[in-house]
Amino acid sequence: MPATDAQVHSEVARLLDRRAAMKHPPLSLTVSDSVALGIARLFRSPSLSGEVLDRFAAGGSVDSHELVQAARFEQGYASPEGYAALRCLVLWVHHQEHRREQRRSQAG
C-alpha cells in the first residue's frame, strides 16, 4: 500500500539527512516499500514515464530498468523536492536488485 504524501515527504527528508551525514552510505539505506510506492504515485501521469510509475504504484509488474528510466526522466521536470524523492526511488530500486542478486547467488 502506498504511503501518504506526508509520509513520503517525511521519510524522504529523514533518509536524505541520514545519507548526507555519512561519507559512504550503505546501499541498504533507502526508503521503505510503501514510500517507494508513494513516490511513484506522486509522479504518475499520462506520459510514458508516468504510466510506468502508475503501473508500479498500482502494484503491477514493472521491469526495474524501466522504473529507473522513468524516475530519471521525471527528475528532469520535477521540483528540487520531487527530484530528491525520485532519487530515493532509484536508490530503492538498486537496493531491490542487489537483494535479488544476493538471494540468487546464495540459492545457486
C-alpha positions as CSV (number, residue, x, y, z in Angstrom):
1,M,0.0,0.0,0.0
2,P,1.5,3.4,-1.0
3,A,2.4,5.8,1.8
4,T,0.6,9.1,2.1
5,D,2.1,12.3,0.7
6,A,3.0,13.4,4.2
7,Q,4.7,10.1,4.9
8,V,6.6,10.2,1.6
9,H,7.9,13.8,2.3
10,S,8.8,12.9,5.9
11,E,10.7,9.7,5.2
12,V,12.5,11.1,2.2
13,A,13.7,14.1,4.2
14,R,14.9,11.8,7.1
15,L,16.6,9.4,4.6
16,L,18.4,12.2,2.8
17,D,19.6,13.7,6.1
18,R,20.9,10.3,7.2
19,R,22.6,9.6,3.9
20,A,24.2,13.1,3.8
21,A,25.7,12.5,7.3
22,M,27.6,9.5,6.0
23,K,30.7,9.5,3.8
24,H,29.7,6.2,2.2
25,P,26.0,5.4,2.9
26,P,25.2,1.7,2.5
27,L,23.0,0.6,-0.4
28,S,20.6,-0.7,2.2
29,L,19.8,2.8,3.5
30,T,16.8,3.5,1.4
31,V,13.1,4.3,1.7
32,S,10.5,1.7,2.8
33,D,8.5,-0.2,0.2
34,S,5.3,1.8,1.0
35,V,7.2,5.1,0.4
36,A,8.7,3.8,-2.9
37,L,5.1,3.1,-4.0
38,G,4.0,6.5,-2.7
39,I,6.8,8.3,-4.6
40,A,5.6,6.6,-7.8
41,R,2.0,7.5,-7.1
42,L,3.0,11.2,-6.8
43,F,4.6,11.2,-10.2
44,R,2.1,9.1,-12.2
45,S,0.7,10.8,-15.3
46,P,-0.5,10.0,-18.8
47,S,3.1,10.4,-20.2
48,L,5.1,7.2,-21.0
49,S,7.2,7.5,-17.9
50,G,4.2,8.5,-15.7
51,E,2.4,5.4,-16.9
52,V,5.3,3.2,-15.8
53,L,5.2,4.9,-12.4
54,D,1.4,4.4,-12.3
55,R,1.7,0.7,-13.0
56,F,4.3,0.3,-10.3
57,A,2.3,2.3,-7.7
58,A,-0.8,0.2,-8.5
59,G,1.2,-3.0,-7.7
60,G,1.7,-4.0,-11.3
61,S,4.7,-5.7,-12.8
62,V,7.4,-3.2,-13.9
63,D,10.9,-4.0,-15.0
64,S,13.5,-2.4,-12.7
65,H,15.4,-0.8,-15.6
66,E,12.2,0.6,-16.9
67,L,11.3,2.0,-13.5
68,V,14.7,3.7,-13.1
69,Q,14.5,5.2,-16.5
70,A,11.0,6.6,-15.8
71,A,12.1,8.1,-12.5
72,R,15.2,9.7,-14.1
73,F,13.1,11.1,-16.9
74,E,10.7,12.6,-14.4
75,Q,13.6,14.1,-12.5
76,G,14.1,16.5,-15.4
77,Y,10.7,18.1,-14.8
78,A,10.5,17.8,-11.0
79,S,10.9,20.4,-8.3
80,P,14.0,20.0,-6.1
81,E,11.9,18.1,-3.6
82,G,10.5,15.9,-6.3
83,Y,13.9,15.3,-7.8
84,A,15.1,14.1,-4.3
85,A,12.1,11.8,-3.9
86,L,12.7,10.3,-7.3
87,R,16.4,9.8,-6.4
88,C,15.2,7.9,-3.4
89,L,13.0,5.7,-5.6
90,V,16.1,5.0,-7.8
91,L,18.1,4.0,-4.7
92,W,15.3,1.8,-3.6
93,V,15.2,0.0,-7.0
94,H,19.0,-0.5,-6.9
95,H,18.7,-2.0,-3.4
96,Q,16.0,-4.4,-4.5
97,E,18.1,-5.5,-7.4
98,H,21.0,-6.1,-5.1
99,R,18.9,-8.1,-2.7
100,R,17.6,-10.3,-5.6
101,E,21.2,-10.9,-6.8
102,Q,22.3,-11.9,-3.3
103,R,19.4,-14.4,-3.0
104,R,20.2,-15.9,-6.4
105,S,23.9,-16.3,-5.5
106,Q,23.0,-17.9,-2.2
107,A,20.5,-20.3,-3.8
108,G,22.7,-21.3,-6.7
